[in-house]
Every structure is written in structure tokens, then in C-alpha cells.
Amino acid sequence: MNNKVKIARQSGRLMILIGLGLQAFSASSQSKSSGNKTDTLPTIAPWFSTDKPSKNTPNADGFIQRWMLLEPINKPNRTNTVFTDSYIRKAFATEYFPNQFRILPKDGDKVKVGEQELTWHAAESNLFNVKLFRFATGLRKQEYGVLFWAVTVVNCPAEIKNVRMAVGSNSASMWWLNEKEAVILSGDRRMVMDDCVSNRLTLNKGKNIIRGAVINGPGMSDFCVRFLDEKGKPVKNITITYE
């Protein structure tokens, strides 16, 4: 076989390989730009469950994973160092939407905050902590310079005295039990379980409502909440509902 024939055959093989490569690239590009595009979009699925039974219990360590979360309120802050006690008390005392300290929202309820129309979401965290940053990005909402509201209902078969609410949050937050302030976490902080604990509280027989507000500038946002008994052990003989 002479050299001209060899070169012709090799050139033909090269053109075939290039053609196959271009076809594969084209098919991949079409797939990404068509029906498979949604596969690359953010989602809350890895962090929150869509299963919503009527009630659940705290996890093995007593952490409350069921919350009603409001989509983030725009609250611009370039730094978290401004979150002093006085700043966050003023920020959380501001009325952003009607009846915000008494409302027991339902999944899908909407509120108007300035020009924002925000929706409440029933969210069952898959982790002991509630990933607010993932909640925001999963819903394709703003994740920095924001304020989150959270509400849940703790049901007790009998009165439980001398418990403490133990909270961790990133960044600052404030928490209420049955409309009374329980815990405040100020400053620029990372989420650490049991970072701050309340004074002794009483969980009433029947329904108890927890409300929380978390504020953050740059960075991640999350929180965790549980109750500890007099011996510092997690309270688990309670159920958690949305109403």
C-alpha cells in the first residue's frame, strides 16, 4: 500500500471521529437547553421533605424540624457586625406584615411586605438544623441581606415546667414562646447547637407557639431549636404541627 492511500484512509477516519464528536456535543447542548435544563436549577429537595403528615415528633436529639417559613424579607446589610441587641430588637419589632406576632399561617398563605409579595411554606427539614440559605436559593429568592420569619406549634400532653429553649443561628435571631420573648442571639455568629439558652420556661398542656426571626447580611443562614429539661436532656415527649 503506498503512502498516498494510507494518508487518505487516516484522513477519512479522522473526519469520521470529528463528526461523531460534533454530533455528541450538539446532542448534549440540545439536552441542556431543552427539557433537562430544570435538572440544573436550584431546589429545596435535598434539604427539605415534601412529605407532610399531620404531625411529627422531634428527632432523636430533640431538635424541631417542622416549621412554617416565610420567604425572605429584603433587609439589606453589608456586614453582620451591626447586629447588636438594640439593632435587632428594633429590626424585629418593626411590623413587616399585619398581625405578624399573632398569625398562625398556613402553607401557601401570602403576605405583602412593601413591594414584595411573600409566601409561607410548610417546611420539614431533613437535618437537625433548618437551612434558610438553601430554602431561599431553592425557591430562587434572594439569599443575602434578608430577614426570615419562622413559626411552629409544639403540642404537650401535659404541662412541662422548668424547660429551656436552646437555639443556634446564623446570623442573629430572636425567639418567642407563646408571645413572650425567650432567647435573643445578637452579633455576627455561626450556627452552633445550644449556642444560647433561655431562662426557665413552662410548656403549657396543649398548644404552644414558637416564633422566630433570623437576620443575615452576607453568608449562610440557618438555625436549630430544641427544648432541654432540668437535667439538660432534650425534651422529646411532644409533637409538632403546623396548626
C-alpha positions, 0 to 999 in steps of 0.5 A, spaced: 500 500 500 503 506 498 503 512 502 498 516 498 492 511 500 494 510 507 494 518 508 487 518 505 484 512 509 487 516 516 484 522 513 477 519 512 477 516 519 479 522 522 473 526 519 469 520 521 471 521 529 470 529 528 463 528 526 461 523 531 464 528 536 460 534 533 454 530 533 455 528 541 456 535 543 450 538 539 446 532 542 448 534 549 447 542 548 440 540 545 439 536 552 441 542 556 437 547 553 431 543 552 427 539 557 433 537 562 435 544 563 430 544 570 435 538 572 440 544 573 436 549 577 436 550 584 431 546 589 429 545 596 429 537 595 435 535 598 434 539 604 427 539 605 421 533 605 415 534 601 412 529 605 407 532 610 403 528 615 399 531 620 404 531 625 411 529 627 415 528 633 422 531 634 428 527 632 432 523 636 436 529 639 430 533 640 431 538 635 424 541 631 424 540 624 417 542 622 416 549 621 412 554 617 417 559 613 416 565 610 420 567 604 425 572 605 424 579 607 429 584 603 433 587 609 439 589 606 446 589 610 453 589 608 456 586 614 453 582 620 457 586 625 451 591 626 447 586 629 447 588 636 441 587 641 438 594 640 439 593 632 435 587 632 430 588 637 428 594 633 429 590 626 424 585 629 419 589 632 418 593 626 411 590 623 413 587 616 406 584 615 399 585 619 398 581 625 405 578 624 406 576 632 399 573 632 398 569 625 398 562 625 399 561 617 398 556 613 402 553 607 401 557 601 398 563 605 401 570 602 403 576 605 405 583 602 411 586 605 412 593 601 413 591 594 414 584 595 409 579 595 411 573 600 409 566 601 409 561 607 411 554 606 410 548 610 417 546 611 420 539 614 427 539 614 431 533 613 437 535 618 437 537 625 438 544 623 433 548 618 437 551 612 434 558 610 440 559 605 438 553 601 430 554 602 431 561 599 436 559 593 431 553 592 425 557 591 430 562 587 429 568 592 434 572 594 439 569 599 443 575 602 441 581 606 434 578 608 430 577 614 426 570 615 420 569 619 419 562 622 413 559 626 411 552 629 406 549 634 409 544 639 403 540 642 404 537 650 400 532 653 401 535 659 404 541 662 412 541 662 415 546 667 422 548 668 424 547 660 429 551 656 429 553 649 436 552 646 437 555 639 443 556 634 443 561 628 446 564 623 446 570 623 442 573 629 435 571 631 430 572 636 425 567 639 418 567 642 414 562 646 407 563 646 408 571 645 413 572 650 420 573 648 425 567 650 432 567 647 435 573 643 442 571 639 445 578 637 452 579 633 455 576 627 455 568 629 455 561 626 450 556 627 452 552 633 447 547 637 445 550 644 449 556 642 444 560 647 439 558 652 433 561 655 431 562 662 426 557 665 420 556 661 413 552 662 410 548 656 403 549 657 398 542 656 396 543 649 398 548 644 404 552 644 407 557 639 414 558 637 416 564 633 422 566 630 426 571 626 433 570 623 437 576 620 443 575 615 447 580 611 452 576 607 453 568 608 449 562 610 443 562 614 440 557 618 438 555 625 436 549 630 431 549 636 430 544 641 427 544 648 432 541 654 429 539 661 432 540 668 437 535 667 439 538 660 436 532 656 432 534 650 425 534 651 422 529 646 415 527 649 411 532 644 409 533 637 409 538 632 404 541 627 403 546 623 396 548 626 
